[in-house]
């Protein structure tokens, strides 16, 4: 057993390493790299300009980053993300959680040769 049944669910949470708040610059770089396949060249340029405006000193990005860091500091025994993750990724999410959110679900491989083609399998 990893922990006794008598302990409440988050009894050991304070002993877990804290989830760091990502740096604004890192978040913007990750965001920009993730949108590349979805945007035209013009849309990408517009998005890059909007991102540069967002991260300007004294801008909205700096304000929101400070609020996120303050939130993390105000929750010394838990994650700054936990409440949002539970509420918005699980409870408020209206699609099937099993298929769209659960990392523990897996499907058995098809043994039928005709179903080896991904397009045919998806259409089934």
C-alpha positions as CSV (number, residue, x, y, z in Angstrom):
1,X,0.0,0.0,0.0
2,X,1.3,3.5,-0.8
3,X,-0.7,5.1,2.0
4,X,-3.1,3.9,4.6
5,X,-6.8,3.9,3.8
6,X,-7.5,6.1,6.8
7,X,-5.7,9.2,5.3
8,X,-7.8,11.7,3.4
9,X,-7.3,12.0,-0.4
10,X,-4.8,14.9,-0.4
11,X,-3.1,14.1,2.9
12,X,0.3,13.8,1.4
13,X,-0.1,16.7,-1.1
14,X,2.2,19.0,0.9
15,X,5.0,16.5,0.5
16,X,4.8,16.5,-3.3
17,X,7.1,18.9,-5.2
18,X,5.3,22.1,-6.2
19,X,4.2,22.5,-9.8
20,X,6.2,25.5,-11.1
21,X,4.5,28.4,-12.8
22,X,6.0,28.5,-16.3
23,X,7.8,31.7,-17.4
24,X,5.7,33.9,-19.7
25,X,8.3,33.8,-22.4
26,X,8.4,30.0,-22.3
27,X,4.6,29.8,-22.5
28,X,4.5,32.2,-25.5
29,X,7.2,30.3,-27.3
30,X,5.4,27.0,-26.8
31,X,2.1,28.6,-27.8
32,X,3.6,29.9,-31.0
33,X,5.2,26.6,-31.9
34,X,1.9,24.8,-31.3
35,X,-0.2,27.1,-33.7
36,X,2.1,26.8,-36.7
37,X,0.4,23.8,-38.3
38,X,-3.0,25.4,-37.9
39,X,-2.4,28.9,-39.4
40,X,-1.7,30.4,-42.8
41,X,1.4,32.5,-43.1
42,X,-0.6,35.7,-42.7
43,X,-2.4,34.4,-39.7
44,X,0.9,33.3,-38.1
45,X,2.4,36.7,-38.6
46,X,-0.7,38.3,-37.0
47,X,-0.5,35.9,-34.1
48,X,3.2,36.6,-33.6
49,X,2.5,40.3,-33.5
50,X,-0.3,39.8,-31.0
51,X,2.0,37.6,-28.8
52,X,4.7,40.3,-28.9
53,X,2.2,42.9,-27.8
54,X,1.0,40.5,-25.1
55,X,4.5,40.1,-23.6
56,X,5.5,43.8,-23.7
57,X,6.7,45.1,-20.4
58,X,3.8,46.6,-18.5
59,X,1.4,44.7,-20.8
60,X,-1.4,42.3,-20.1
61,X,0.8,39.3,-20.2
62,X,3.0,40.7,-17.4
63,X,-0.1,41.5,-15.3
64,X,-1.6,38.0,-15.8
65,X,1.8,36.3,-15.1
66,X,2.0,38.2,-11.8
67,X,-1.5,37.1,-10.9
68,X,-0.6,33.5,-11.6
69,X,2.5,33.7,-9.5
70,X,0.5,35.3,-6.7
71,X,-2.0,32.4,-6.9
72,X,0.8,29.9,-6.7
73,X,2.3,31.7,-3.6
74,X,-1.1,31.7,-2.0
75,X,-1.4,27.9,-2.2
76,X,1.7,26.6,-0.3
77,X,0.3,23.1,0.3
78,X,-1.2,22.3,-3.1
79,X,-0.9,23.1,-6.7
80,X,-1.9,26.4,-8.2
81,X,-3.4,24.4,-11.1
82,X,-5.3,21.7,-9.1
83,X,-8.6,23.5,-8.6
84,X,-8.8,24.6,-12.2
85,X,-7.8,21.2,-13.6
86,X,-10.4,19.4,-11.5
87,X,-13.1,21.9,-12.3
88,X,-12.5,22.6,-16.0
89,X,-10.8,19.5,-17.3
90,X,-13.1,17.0,-15.5
91,X,-16.2,18.5,-14.0
92,X,-17.2,21.2,-16.6
93,X,-16.0,19.2,-19.6
94,X,-19.1,18.2,-21.5
95,X,-17.5,15.6,-23.9
96,X,-17.0,12.0,-22.7
97,X,-14.2,12.2,-20.1
98,X,-13.3,8.5,-20.7
99,X,-12.4,9.0,-24.4
100,X,-11.2,12.6,-24.3
101,X,-9.5,13.1,-21.0
102,X,-8.6,9.8,-19.4
103,X,-5.0,8.8,-19.8
104,X,-5.7,5.3,-18.6
105,X,-8.0,4.2,-21.3
106,X,-6.6,2.2,-24.2
107,X,-8.2,0.1,-26.9
108,X,-7.1,-3.4,-27.9
109,X,-5.4,-3.6,-31.3
110,X,-7.5,-4.8,-34.1
111,X,-6.5,-8.3,-35.3
112,X,-8.5,-8.1,-38.5
113,X,-6.1,-7.3,-41.4
114,X,-8.7,-5.2,-43.2
115,X,-8.8,-2.9,-40.1
116,X,-5.0,-2.3,-40.2
117,X,-5.6,0.7,-42.5
118,X,-6.1,3.8,-40.1
119,X,-8.7,5.4,-42.4
120,X,-10.8,2.3,-42.6
121,X,-10.5,1.8,-38.9
122,X,-11.5,5.3,-38.1
123,X,-14.5,5.1,-40.5
124,X,-15.7,2.0,-38.8
